[in-house]
Amino acid sequence: MERLVGVDIGGTRTRVAAVQRGQILARRAFPTGGMAELQKAVEEVVREAGWSKPEAIGVGAPAPMDMRQGVILHAPNLPHWNGVNVVKELGALFGCLVFLGNDATCAAIGELVYGWKSKDFLYVTWSTGIGGGIVAGGEVVWGTTGQAGEIGHIPLRPDGPRCRCGKRGCLEAFAGGLGLSDRAWEGLGERLSALELVKRAQQGDPGPARLVDEACQAMGQALAIVAELLEPELIVFGGGLTHSWGFLEPKVETALREMSRVKPRLELTRLGDDVGLLGAAALPFHFPKF
């Protein structure tokens, strides 16, 4: 298979690309909507690439899913995708094979194939939510149903803030983009985006600085747990909040070093915003045999 379409459904934006031999021939990005918007974008990149149709479509989504059936089960940040059979609907529309996987695991595939190419690493997407993908011994770790690597829902404090997944004290509730925004509203009385909160912290505003420090401490704690379990060579980060990496990384690394005997390197993805797209396009070659 060479004519591939990668789809990266994000909490705020969706990206679609026509990919051939690892090269992006055409791309679209738009505010995350539903199947109608996705269909239009796929049609446009296929036409721009000069194909009659794709041979396969790989879709990464930030939600619990039934990978066998290709159904998104429950997307806390994208409720309009709940219950959608992505594989069946896209397959019927485009007459090709379709594969659905966790978006962060797809990004890990992108990093494995085209990025750092390490054989033992954790990929972390730090954006609207927090997700993760694991590569061990050069192989993607999927778990029993394909949901391995969900670092964002490691419970750090049972009495912590309520997470959109329904639990309390998840990493995502402390450090995810929506979690940070919620905490700003509850603790500061201001409805700030995570990026605005980080900007204010960089300017020395004490309230935002406290919340950002707590978020980085939580991230370091979760990474320490994973590092002790997996002993990865690298922890690779991508996602919108890494645009402030120079400010956040030293705080996260300090927390990690204080809590773990394992000393993985922290690196940014080599693929930028394309990591999820390229990984989703490569998903057909790494799909698990359940």
Secondary structure, 3 states (H helix, E strand, C coil): CCCEEEEEECCCEEEEEEEECCEEEEEEEEECCCHHHHHHHHHHHHHHHCCCCCCEEEEEECCCEECCCCEECCCCCCHHHCCCEHHHHHHHHHCCEEEEEEHHHHHHHHHHHHCCCCCCEEEEEECCCEEEEEEECCEEECCCCCCCCCHHHCECCCCCCECCCCCECEHHHHHCHHHHHHHHHHHHCCCCCHHHHHHHHHCCCHHHHHHHHHHHHHHHHHHHHHHHHHCCCEEEEECHHHHHHHHHHHHHHHHHHHHCCCCCEEEECCCHHHHHHHHHHHHHHCCCCC
